[in-house]
Amino acid sequence: MNRPLIVDAHEDIAWNILALGRDYTRSVRETRALEQGSENVARNGETLLGWPEYQQGRVAFVFGTLFAAPKRRSLGTWDSQSYETFDEAHRLYRAQLAAYHMLTDRHPDHFRLVRSRADFESVLADWQTDKQTHPVGLVALMEGAEGIRTPAELEEWWQMGLRIIGLAWAGTRFCGGTREPGPLTRDGHLLLKGMAEIGFGLDLSHMDELAALQALDRYAGPIIASHANPAAAVANYEGNRLLSDAVLRRLIERDGIVGVVPYNRFLKAGWTESDGREGITLAHVADMIDHVCQQAGDARHVGIGSDFDGGFGLSCVPAGLDSIADLQKLVPILRQRGYSPEDVHAIMGGNWCEYLRTSLPEE
């Protein structure tokens, strides 16, 4: 079999375009050279993403996020992409979705917005030709739903191309989130009801365990965790950011998919940048994949959700990774662990492709 296609279920591309001025038609090398010694690197690390690297790594689809932080949890991000009010959040999220439209309109040979099954199949068919380069399909995912002021706005978001919504980053008015636990609220239930009626996918990443379990029991639409490692596979982990086995098992029962994150803090509890990269390798990423597969009894419920350029860069990912193209280095590691070629293709991108094929509207 040929090298597998990769689908990456979580990249903060629009945030980086608007907050940092990054141009993802450039190569990783070009961006790093331009940003050397800059505030961009000081705050967000050296980039791991670039269009030539998407081509080298056979990255066919990316779930491009809409993300803005509440000012109370901005964590040093630019004020231009953080909010205090729901109206401010709405404006920021709209601007990021517009950035994806602008990117795909200006560079249709590089990026295409994927809103339907027909869009998905068109991009996939291009990657199955022997052309030298191919467009990367972008699927819009909202991380934290504060940009949706009322459920009545959901239809407008759908028409603009949004296809997946995560209710939390930090805690929101909809549910508890990372480091801010809590259940689904009344507003959360109402938003889920509206999402299901239209057909949005639900992303459990960042949701508190209680809220995630409630959503798994009550949300009728497709459910994923775009970027969330299994907590039980990270020794001595404490917190509510990673997925408990209770959530993981229920997600598998709902035929969901988990995107594992090659971020050192999510691979080794207590890791800090001063520890260096050398002690963490892609074998640790494979451990995350193994854990999900063991819980599922198959390789059909796990994929990749890199979160690259999402608040960290080169110095915070496992040794052996220099850019997203190097995710292909997972292939021989998985094969050595006994995964069949078919299973490896599923893990690297096939499972996410099946999710898109079954969850997107036909046209």
Sine and cosine of phi, psi and omega as CSV:
sin_phi,cos_phi,sin_psi,cos_psi,sin_omega,cos_omega
0.00,0.00,0.51,-0.86,0.07,-1.00
-0.94,0.34,0.21,-0.98,0.09,-1.00
-0.83,0.56,0.67,-0.75,-0.07,-1.00
-0.94,0.35,0.45,-0.89,0.22,-0.97
-0.95,0.31,0.57,-0.82,0.08,-1.00
-0.96,-0.29,0.68,-0.73,0.21,-0.98
-0.88,-0.47,0.82,-0.57,0.00,-1.00
-0.95,-0.30,0.89,-0.45,-0.15,-0.99
-1.00,0.06,0.15,0.99,0.03,-1.00
-0.28,-0.96,0.95,-0.32,0.12,-0.99
-0.62,-0.79,0.74,-0.67,-0.03,-1.00
-1.00,0.05,0.85,0.53,-0.12,-0.99
-0.91,0.42,-0.75,0.66,-0.08,-1.00
-0.90,0.43,-0.63,0.78,0.05,-1.00
-0.85,0.52,-0.70,0.71,-0.02,-1.00
-0.92,0.39,-0.59,0.80,0.04,-1.00
-0.89,0.45,-0.73,0.69,-0.11,-0.99
-0.99,0.12,-0.60,0.80,-0.04,-1.00
-0.99,0.11,-0.58,0.81,-0.12,-0.99
-0.91,-0.42,-0.18,0.98,-0.04,-1.00
0.95,0.31,0.40,0.92,-0.01,-1.00
-0.95,0.30,0.62,-0.79,0.01,-1.00
-0.92,-0.39,0.96,-0.28,-0.10,-1.00
-1.00,0.10,0.14,0.99,0.25,-0.97
-0.99,0.15,-0.25,0.97,0.05,-1.00
-0.98,0.19,0.23,-0.97,0.11,-0.99
-0.99,0.13,0.31,-0.95,0.10,-0.99
-0.83,0.55,-0.70,0.72,-0.03,-1.00
-0.88,0.48,-0.69,0.73,0.01,-1.00
-0.88,0.48,-0.73,0.68,-0.03,-1.00
-0.90,0.44,-0.68,0.74,0.01,-1.00
-0.89,0.45,-0.64,0.77,0.01,-1.00
-0.91,0.41,-0.68,0.74,-0.01,-1.00
-0.92,0.39,-0.54,0.84,-0.10,-0.99
-0.99,-0.13,0.01,1.00,-0.08,-1.00
-0.81,0.59,0.81,-0.59,0.01,-1.00
0.97,0.25,0.16,0.99,-0.08,-1.00
-1.00,-0.04,0.18,-0.98,0.09,-1.00
-0.90,0.44,-0.52,0.85,0.04,-1.00
-0.81,0.58,-0.73,0.68,-0.02,-1.00
-0.94,0.33,-0.65,0.76,-0.01,-1.00
-0.87,0.50,-0.58,0.81,-0.09,-1.00
-0.98,-0.18,-0.47,0.88,-0.10,-1.00
-0.80,-0.60,0.04,1.00,0.04,-1.00
0.98,0.19,0.14,-0.99,0.05,-1.00
-0.96,0.27,0.71,-0.70,-0.09,-1.00
-0.86,0.50,0.47,-0.88,0.10,-1.00
-0.90,-0.43,0.03,1.00,-0.17,-0.99
-0.83,-0.55,0.63,-0.78,0.11,-0.99
-0.16,-0.99,0.49,-0.87,-0.09,-1.00
-0.88,0.48,-0.67,0.74,0.06,-1.00
-0.85,0.52,-0.57,0.82,0.02,-1.00
-0.95,0.31,-0.53,0.85,0.14,-0.99
-0.86,0.51,-0.66,0.76,0.00,-1.00
-0.92,0.39,-0.72,0.70,-0.01,-1.00
-0.88,0.47,-0.62,0.79,-0.04,-1.00
-1.00,0.01,0.01,1.00,-0.04,-1.00
0.84,0.54,0.72,0.69,0.04,-1.00
-1.00,0.03,0.98,-0.20,-0.15,-0.99
-1.00,0.04,-0.54,0.84,-0.04,-1.00
-0.66,-0.75,0.57,-0.82,0.08,-1.00
-0.72,-0.69,0.70,-0.71,0.19,-0.98
-1.00,0.09,0.97,-0.25,-0.04,-1.00
-1.00,0.05,0.83,-0.56,-0.15,-0.99
-1.00,0.03,0.37,-0.93,0.30,-0.95
-0.95,-0.31,0.88,-0.48,-0.08,-1.00
-0.62,-0.79,0.73,-0.68,0.16,-0.99
-0.59,-0.81,0.61,-0.79,-0.04,-1.00
-0.99,-0.13,0.61,-0.79,0.19,-0.98
-0.90,0.43,0.58,-0.81,-0.08,-1.00
-0.85,0.52,-0.49,0.87,0.00,-1.00
-0.92,0.39,-0.31,0.95,-0.04,-1.00
-0.78,-0.63,0.52,0.85,-0.12,-0.99
-0.92,0.39,-0.37,0.93,0.10,-0.99
0.82,0.58,0.58,0.82,0.06,-1.00
0.99,0.10,0.09,1.00,0.05,-1.00
-0.96,0.29,0.26,-0.97,-0.03,-1.00
-0.90,0.43,0.67,-0.74,0.02,-1.00
-0.85,0.53,-0.45,0.89,-0.03,-1.00
-0.89,0.45,-0.34,0.94,-0.02,-1.00
-0.86,-0.51,0.52,0.86,0.12,-0.99
-0.75,-0.66,0.34,-0.94,-0.18,-0.98
-0.67,-0.74,0.38,-0.92,0.14,-0.99
-0.92,-0.38,-0.57,0.82,-0.06,-1.00
-0.91,-0.42,0.29,-0.96,0.04,-1.00
-0.91,0.41,-0.56,0.83,0.07,-1.00
-0.89,0.45,-0.64,0.76,0.05,-1.00
-0.91,0.42,-0.67,0.74,0.03,-1.00
-0.88,0.48,-0.68,0.74,0.01,-1.00
-0.86,0.51,-0.70,0.71,-0.01,-1.00
-0.89,0.45,-0.68,0.73,-0.02,-1.00
-0.91,0.41,-0.70,0.71,-0.01,-1.00
-0.91,0.40,-0.62,0.78,0.05,-1.00
-0.89,0.46,-0.67,0.74,-0.01,-1.00
-0.90,0.44,-0.60,0.80,0.01,-1.00
-0.94,0.33,-0.63,0.77,0.07,-1.00
-0.90,0.43,-0.63,0.78,0.07,-1.00
-0.88,0.47,-0.56,0.83,0.03,-1.00
-0.89,0.45,-0.60,0.80,0.06,-1.00
-0.92,0.39,-0.66,0.75,0.05,-1.00
-0.88,0.48,-0.68,0.73,-0.01,-1.00
-0.90,0.43,-0.68,0.74,0.01,-1.00
-0.87,0.49,-0.72,0.70,-0.04,-1.00
-0.96,0.27,-0.52,0.86,0.05,-1.00
-0.94,0.35,-0.65,0.76,-0.05,-1.00
-0.98,0.18,-0.47,0.88,-0.09,-1.00
-0.74,-0.67,0.88,0.47,-0.06,-1.00
-0.90,0.43,-0.37,0.93,0.06,-1.00
-0.98,0.19,-0.27,0.96,0.00,-1.00
-0.99,-0.16,-0.71,0.71,-0.11,-0.99
-0.67,-0.74,0.60,-0.80,0.09,-1.00
-0.71,-0.71,0.70,-0.72,0.04,-1.00
-0.97,0.23,0.76,-0.65,-0.02,-1.00
-0.96,-0.28,0.94,-0.34,-0.01,-1.00
-0.91,-0.42,-0.27,0.96,-0.10,-0.99
-0.61,-0.79,0.19,-0.98,0.07,-1.00
-0.89,0.46,-0.58,0.81,0.03,-1.00
-0.90,0.45,-0.67,0.74,0.07,-1.00
-0.87,0.49,-0.71,0.70,-0.01,-1.00
-0.87,0.50,-0.75,0.66,-0.05,-1.00
-0.91,0.41,-0.54,0.84,0.03,-1.00
-0.91,0.42,-0.73,0.69,0.03,-1.00
-0.90,0.43,-0.70,0.72,-0.01,-1.00
-0.87,0.49,-0.67,0.74,0.00,-1.00
-0.89,0.46,-0.60,0.80,0.03,-1.00
-0.88,0.47,-0.67,0.74,0.00,-1.00
-0.93,0.35,-0.28,0.96,0.00,-1.00
-1.00,-0.04,0.07,1.00,0.10,-0.99
-1.00,-0.04,0.09,-1.00,0.01,-1.00
-0.99,-0.12,0.35,0.94,0.09,-1.00
-0.88,0.47,0.40,-0.92,-0.04,-1.00
-0.97,0.25,-0.57,0.82,-0.01,-1.00
-0.73,-0.68,0.36,-0.93,-0.08,-1.00
-0.59,-0.81,0.47,-0.88,0.07,-1.00
-0.95,0.30,0.54,-0.84,0.09,-1.00
-1.00,-0.08,0.82,-0.57,0.02,-1.00
-0.99,0.17,0.76,-0.65,0.00,-1.00
-0.94,-0.33,0.83,-0.56,0.07,-1.00
-0.95,-0.31,0.84,-0.54,-0.11,-0.99
-0.99,0.16,0.80,-0.60,-0.02,-1.00
-0.78,-0.63,0.81,-0.58,0.03,-1.00
-1.00,-0.03,0.85,-0.52,0.00,-1.00
-0.98,-0.18,0.95,-0.31,-0.15,-0.99
0.99,0.10,0.83,-0.56,-0.21,-0.98
-0.98,-0.18,0.31,0.95,-0.07,-1.00
-0.92,0.39,-0.26,0.97,0.06,-1.00
-0.96,0.28,-0.19,0.98,0.05,-1.00
-0.99,-0.11,0.97,-0.26,-0.13,-0.99
-0.96,0.29,-0.59,0.81,0.07,-1.00
-0.56,-0.83,0.40,-0.92,0.06,-1.00
-0.85,0.52,-0.39,0.92,0.01,-1.00
-0.89,0.45,-0.35,0.94,0.00,-1.00
-0.99,0.13,-0.16,0.99,-0.10,-0.99
-0.86,0.50,-0.64,0.77,-0.02,-1.00
-0.88,0.47,-0.65,0.76,0.03,-1.00
-0.89,0.45,-0.67,0.74,0.05,-1.00
-0.88,0.48,-0.65,0.76,0.02,-1.00
-0.88,0.47,-0.71,0.70,-0.01,-1.00
-0.89,0.45,-0.49,0.87,0.02,-1.00
-0.98,0.17,-0.14,0.99,0.10,-0.99
0.91,-0.41,-0.05,1.00,0.04,-1.00
-0.93,0.38,0.70,-0.71,-0.06,-1.00
-0.80,-0.60,-0.32,0.95,-0.03,-1.00
-0.68,-0.73,0.64,-0.77,-0.01,-1.00
-0.75,-0.66,0.76,-0.65,0.19,-0.98
-0.97,-0.25,0.75,-0.66,-0.11,-0.99
-0.96,0.28,-0.34,0.94,-0.16,-0.99
-0.70,-0.72,0.40,-0.92,0.37,-0.93
-0.76,-0.64,-0.99,0.15,0.38,-0.92
-0.98,0.19,-0.10,-0.99,0.11,-0.99
-0.89,0.45,0.57,-0.82,0.02,-1.00
-0.79,-0.62,0.02,-1.00,0.06,-1.00
-0.94,0.33,-0.11,0.99,-0.02,-1.00
-0.99,-0.10,-0.50,0.86,-0.04,-1.00
-0.09,-1.00,0.16,-0.99,0.13,-0.99
-0.94,0.33,0.44,-0.90,-0.01,-1.00
-0.65,-0.76,-0.32,-0.95,-0.08,-1.00
-0.86,0.51,0.83,-0.56,-0.01,-1.00
0.90,0.43,0.13,0.99,0.04,-1.00
-0.68,-0.73,0.97,0.25,-0.16,-0.99
-0.92,0.40,0.35,-0.94,0.06,-1.00
0.35,-0.94,0.34,-0.94,-0.04,-1.00
-0.99,0.13,0.00,-1.00,0.20,-0.98
-0.88,0.47,0.65,-0.76,0.06,-1.00
-0.99,-0.11,0.05,-1.00,0.09,-1.00
-0.86,0.51,-0.68,0.73,0.04,-1.00
-0.88,0.47,-0.59,0.81,0.03,-1.00
-0.90,0.44,-0.71,0.71,0.03,-1.00
-0.88,0.47,-0.66,0.75,-0.01,-1.00
-0.92,0.40,-0.64,0.77,0.02,-1.00
-0.91,0.41,-0.69,0.73,0.03,-1.00
-0.87,0.48,-0.63,0.77,0.03,-1.00
-0.87,0.49,-0.72,0.70,0.01,-1.00
-0.92,0.40,-0.62,0.78,0.03,-1.00
-0.89,0.46,-0.69,0.72,-0.03,-1.00
-0.90,0.43,-0.61,0.80,-0.02,-1.00
-0.90,0.44,-0.53,0.85,-0.02,-1.00
-1.00,-0.01,-0.58,0.81,0.04,-1.00
0.90,-0.43,0.33,0.94,0.04,-1.00
-0.91,0.41,0.53,-0.85,0.26,-0.97
-0.98,0.19,0.51,-0.86,0.04,-1.00
-0.94,-0.33,0.79,-0.61,0.05,-1.00
-0.97,-0.23,0.88,-0.48,-0.03,-1.00
-0.99,0.15,-0.17,0.99,-0.04,-1.00
-0.81,0.59,0.69,-0.73,0.01,-1.00
0.98,0.22,-0.21,0.98,0.02,-1.00
-0.95,0.32,0.63,-0.78,0.10,-0.99
-0.88,0.48,0.48,-0.88,-0.08,-1.00
-0.81,0.59,-0.73,0.68,-0.03,-1.00
-0.87,0.50,-0.72,0.69,-0.01,-1.00
-0.90,0.43,-0.64,0.77,0.00,-1.00
-0.90,0.43,-0.68,0.74,0.02,-1.00
-0.91,0.42,-0.63,0.78,0.06,-1.00
-0.89,0.46,-0.68,0.73,0.00,-1.00
-0.91,0.42,-0.64,0.77,0.02,-1.00
-0.88,0.47,-0.54,0.84,0.02,-1.00
-0.98,0.20,-0.44,0.90,-0.22,-0.98
-0.88,-0.47,-0.31,0.95,-0.04,-1.00
-1.00,0.04,0.81,-0.59,-0.11,-0.99
-1.00,0.05,-0.29,0.96,-0.06,-1.00
-0.99,0.10,-0.07,-1.00,0.01,-1.00
-0.92,0.39,0.62,-0.78,-0.05,-1.00
-0.78,-0.63,0.69,-0.72,0.05,-1.00
-0.68,-0.73,0.14,-0.99,0.27,-0.96
-0.80,-0.60,0.98,-0.18,-0.20,-0.98
-0.91,0.41,-0.54,0.84,-0.05,-1.00
-0.43,-0.90,1.00,-0.05,-0.07,-1.00
-0.28,-0.96,0.95,-0.32,0.04,-1.00
-0.96,0.28,0.41,-0.91,0.07,-1.00
-0.95,0.31,0.81,-0.59,-0.05,-1.00
-0.87,0.49,-0.60,0.80,-0.07,-1.00
-0.92,0.39,-0.30,0.95,0.00,-1.00
-1.00,0.00,-0.03,1.00,0.00,-1.00
-0.92,-0.39,0.98,-0.22,-0.09,-1.00
-0.83,0.56,0.72,-0.69,0.09,-1.00
0.92,0.40,0.33,0.94,0.01,-1.00
-0.94,0.33,0.67,-0.74,0.11,-0.99
-0.74,-0.67,0.70,-0.71,0.01,-1.00
0.66,-0.75,-0.02,-1.00,-0.01,-1.00
-0.85,-0.52,0.28,0.96,0.00,-1.00
-0.98,0.18,-0.65,0.76,-0.03,-1.00
-1.00,0.06,0.22,-0.97,-0.11,-0.99
-1.00,0.09,0.80,-0.60,0.15,-0.99
-0.94,0.33,0.37,-0.93,0.05,-1.00
-0.90,0.44,-0.48,0.87,0.04,-1.00
-0.88,0.47,-0.71,0.70,0.05,-1.00
-0.93,0.37,-0.68,0.74,-0.03,-1.00
-0.87,0.50,-0.73,0.68,-0.01,-1.00
-0.89,0.45,-0.65,0.76,0.00,-1.00
-0.93,0.37,-0.61,0.80,0.04,-1.00
-0.89,0.45,-0.66,0.75,0.05,-1.00
-0.89,0.46,-0.68,0.74,0.04,-1.00
-0.86,0.52,-0.54,0.84,0.03,-1.00
-1.00,0.08,0.17,0.99,0.02,-1.00
0.90,0.44,0.55,0.84,0.03,-1.00
-1.00,0.05,0.09,-1.00,-0.02,-1.00
-0.77,-0.64,0.62,-0.79,0.04,-1.00
-0.94,-0.34,0.77,-0.63,0.10,-1.00
-1.00,-0.08,0.92,-0.40,-0.02,-1.00
-0.97,0.23,0.52,-0.85,-0.17,-0.99
-0.92,-0.40,0.89,-0.46,0.05,-1.00
-0.99,0.11,0.88,0.47,-0.01,-1.00
-0.87,-0.49,0.82,-0.57,-0.19,-0.98
-0.86,0.52,-0.56,0.83,0.02,-1.00
-0.92,0.39,-0.37,0.93,0.03,-1.00
-0.99,-0.13,0.08,1.00,0.03,-1.00
-0.92,-0.39,-0.44,0.90,0.00,-1.00
-0.62,-0.79,0.89,-0.46,-0.03,-1.00
-0.87,0.49,0.71,-0.71,0.06,-1.00
0.99,0.13,0.01,1.00,-0.01,-1.00
-0.91,0.43,0.63,-0.77,0.13,-0.99
-0.77,-0.64,0.30,-0.95,-0.06,-1.00
-0.86,0.50,-0.51,0.86,0.00,-1.00
-0.93,0.38,-0.29,0.96,0.04,-1.00
-0.95,0.30,-0.32,0.95,-0.02,-1.00
0.99,0.15,0.20,-0.98,-0.09,-1.00
-1.00,-0.01,-0.34,0.94,-0.27,-0.96
-0.88,0.47,-0.50,0.86,-0.06,-1.00
-0.99,0.16,-0.09,1.00,-0.01,-1.00
-0.84,-0.55,0.76,-0.65,-0.08,-1.00
-0.77,-0.63,0.02,-1.00,0.05,-1.00
-0.92,0.40,-0.29,0.96,0.11,-0.99
-0.88,0.48,-0.55,0.83,0.06,-1.00
-0.92,0.40,-0.59,0.81,0.08,-1.00
-0.91,0.42,-0.67,0.74,0.05,-1.00
-0.88,0.48,-0.54,0.84,0.07,-1.00
-0.88,0.48,-0.64,0.77,0.03,-1.00
-0.90,0.45,-0.69,0.72,0.03,-1.00
-0.88,0.47,-0.71,0.70,0.01,-1.00
-0.83,0.56,-0.69,0.72,-0.07,-1.00
-0.89,0.47,-0.70,0.72,0.03,-1.00
-0.89,0.45,-0.69,0.73,-0.02,-1.00
-0.90,0.43,-0.60,0.80,0.05,-1.00
-0.91,0.41,-0.63,0.78,0.04,-1.00
-0.92,0.39,-0.59,0.81,-0.06,-1.00
-0.99,0.11,-0.50,0.87,-0.12,-0.99
0.99,0.13,0.14,0.99,0.05,-1.00
-0.35,-0.94,-0.04,-1.00,-0.02,-1.00
-0.94,-0.33,0.46,0.89,-0.13,-0.99
-0.98,-0.21,0.12,0.99,-0.09,-1.00
-0.79,-0.61,0.38,0.92,-0.03,-1.00
-0.64,-0.77,0.53,-0.85,0.05,-1.00
-0.45,-0.90,-0.41,-0.91,-0.01,-1.00
-0.91,-0.42,0.69,-0.72,0.14,-0.99
-0.67,-0.74,0.99,0.13,-0.29,-0.96
-0.91,0.41,-0.56,0.83,-0.14,-0.99
0.87,0.49,0.37,0.93,-0.03,-1.00
-0.88,0.48,0.61,-0.79,-0.08,-1.00
0.89,0.46,0.37,0.93,-0.02,-1.00
-0.98,-0.21,0.82,0.57,-0.02,-1.00
0.99,-0.13,0.02,1.00,0.07,-1.00
-0.50,-0.87,0.29,-0.96,-0.02,-1.00
-0.68,-0.73,-0.50,-0.86,-0.14,-0.99
-0.81,0.59,-0.64,0.77,-0.10,-0.99
-0.95,0.32,-0.11,0.99,-0.09,-1.00
-0.90,-0.43,0.21,0.98,0.01,-1.00
-0.90,-0.45,0.29,-0.96,-0.10,-1.00
-0.86,0.51,0.49,-0.87,0.13,-0.99
-0.83,0.56,0.64,-0.77,-0.06,-1.00
0.98,-0.22,-0.29,0.96,0.05,-1.00
-0.98,-0.19,0.83,-0.56,0.14,-0.99
-0.91,-0.41,-0.42,0.91,0.05,-1.00
-0.37,-0.93,0.04,-1.00,0.00,-1.00
-0.88,0.47,-0.43,0.90,0.02,-1.00
-0.86,0.51,-0.48,0.88,-0.07,-1.00
-0.97,0.23,-0.07,1.00,0.12,-0.99
-0.88,0.48,-0.37,0.93,0.07,-1.00
-0.88,0.47,-0.33,0.94,0.04,-1.00
-0.92,0.39,-0.24,0.97,0.10,-0.99
-0.93,0.37,-0.43,0.90,-0.11,-0.99
-0.86,0.51,-0.82,0.57,0.00,-1.00
-0.91,0.42,-0.50,0.87,0.03,-1.00
-0.91,0.42,-0.70,0.71,0.02,-1.00
-0.92,0.38,-0.61,0.79,0.03,-1.00
-0.90,0.44,-0.64,0.77,0.02,-1.00
-0.91,0.42,-0.42,0.91,0.02,-1.00
-1.00,0.05,0.07,1.00,0.11,-0.99
0.98,-0.18,0.08,1.00,0.04,-1.00
-0.96,0.26,0.69,-0.72,0.01,-1.00
-0.95,0.31,0.31,-0.95,0.08,-1.00
-0.82,0.57,-0.63,0.78,0.01,-1.00
-0.91,0.43,-0.65,0.76,0.03,-1.00
-0.91,0.41,-0.66,0.75,0.00,-1.00
-0.89,0.46,-0.70,0.72,0.03,-1.00
-0.88,0.48,-0.61,0.79,0.03,-1.00
-0.90,0.43,-0.71,0.70,-0.04,-1.00
-0.91,0.42,-0.69,0.72,-0.09,-1.00
-0.95,0.33,-0.47,0.88,-0.01,-1.00
-0.16,-0.99,-0.41,0.91,-0.09,-1.00
-0.88,0.48,-0.60,0.80,0.00,-1.00
-0.91,0.41,-0.68,0.73,0.05,-1.00
-0.92,0.40,-0.59,0.81,0.06,-1.00
-0.87,0.50,-0.67,0.74,0.02,-1.00
-0.91,0.42,-0.62,0.78,0.07,-1.00
-0.86,0.51,-0.73,0.69,-0.01,-1.00
-0.91,0.42,-0.65,0.76,-0.03,-1.00
-0.89,0.46,-0.58,0.81,-0.07,-1.00
-1.00,-0.07,-0.34,0.94,-0.09,-1.00
-0.98,-0.20,-0.41,0.91,-0.03,-1.00
-0.97,0.23,0.49,-0.87,0.09,-1.00
-0.92,0.39,0.41,-0.91,-0.09,-1.00
-0.89,0.46,-0.69,0.73,0.00,-1.00
-0.81,-0.59,0.00,0.00,0.00,0.00
